[in-house]
């Protein structure tokens, strides 16, 4: 697969899987107390900055966007899949959902107090990721926070590893390497949550969530 085709491949795959995906993940936070905890921390630090506007990038069917709003944030969702956005608008008609690409967000410079990227970078080819991180930095206000979730690779000597994702080609990242990339983009690490794989997990990978801040 040519790297510049990755977005269209992912978009088409998620359009086709949208209804199934929404059913599978609608209640995912119910049995994930650690995820609820880090999202609550994210909401608290964003609110403390005085700018509670947050973009949930790669929002899928909108359930996490809705949860952020329940936590008091002015959250809206963005996803490349028009089918996902349609499902999100149907499920949460009072919230804003836009079709868009993380590589070219229709958001003004410094407009956001927070950005959530929850497993949305995993389909980005490694060579394209620095541009995505630069876009996250661009839309964040000074003092704004990014929470990025991803699956960890197994080997610190290999920054990324491709893996067999059920929907589209995907990549895992060595956490320290991704944290260094974020630093290079002007986003300093504040906290890191590591969740070990559980017997009931579909994939036996560590899950990493990095909370970073724009100076």
VENCOR-V704030 format. One record per backbone hydrogen bond with DSSP energy under -0.5 kcal/mol. CO is the residue of the C=O (numbers start at 1). NH is the residue of the N-H. If there is no record, write none. Layout:
BEGIN
CO;NH + CO;NH
END
This chain:
BEGIN
2;5 + 3;6 + 5;9 + 6;10 + 7;11 + 8;12 + 9;13 + 10;14 + 11;15 + 12;16 + 13;17 + 14;18 + 15;18 + 17;21 + 18;22 + 19;23 + 20;24 + 21;25 + 22;26 + 25;28 + 27;30 + 28;31 + 29;32 + 32;36 + 33;37 + 34;38 + 35;39 + 36;40 + 37;41 + 38;42 + 39;43 + 40;44 + 41;45 + 42;46 + 43;47 + 44;48 + 45;49 + 46;49 + 46;51 + 47;50 + 52;74 + 53;113 + 53;114 + 54;56 + 54;76 + 55;57 + 55;116 + 56;58 + 56;59 + 56;78 + 59;62 + 62;66 + 63;67 + 64;68 + 65;69 + 66;70 + 67;71 + 68;73 + 69;72 + 73;75 + 74;54 + 76;56 + 77;98 + 78;58 + 78;59 + 79;100 + 80;82 + 81;85 + 82;86 + 83;87 + 84;88 + 85;89 + 86;90 + 87;91 + 88;92 + 92;95 + 96;77 + 98;79 + 101;104 + 104;101 + 105;107 + 108;111 + 112;141 + 113;145 + 114;55 + 115;117 + 115;147 + 116;57 + 117;119 + 117;149 + 121;124 + 122;171 + 123;125 + 125;128 + 125;129 + 126;129 + 126;130 + 128;132 + 129;133 + 130;134 + 131;135 + 132;136 + 133;137 + 134;138 + 135;139 + 136;140 + 138;110 + 139;112 + 141;144 + 144;214 + 145;115 + 146;148 + 146;212 + 147;117 + 148;210 + 149;119 + 150;208 + 151;173 + 155;158 + 159;174 + 161;172 + 163;165 + 163;170 + 170;163 + 172;161 + 173;153 + 174;177 + 174;178 + 175;179 + 176;180 + 177;181 + 178;182 + 179;183 + 180;184 + 181;185 + 182;187 + 183;186 + 186;188 + 186;215 + 188;213 + 191;211 + 193;195 + 193;209 + 194;196 + 195;207 + 198;201 + 203;205 + 206;152 + 207;195 + 208;150 + 209;193 + 210;148 + 210;212 + 211;190 + 211;191 + 212;146 + 213;188 + 214;143
END
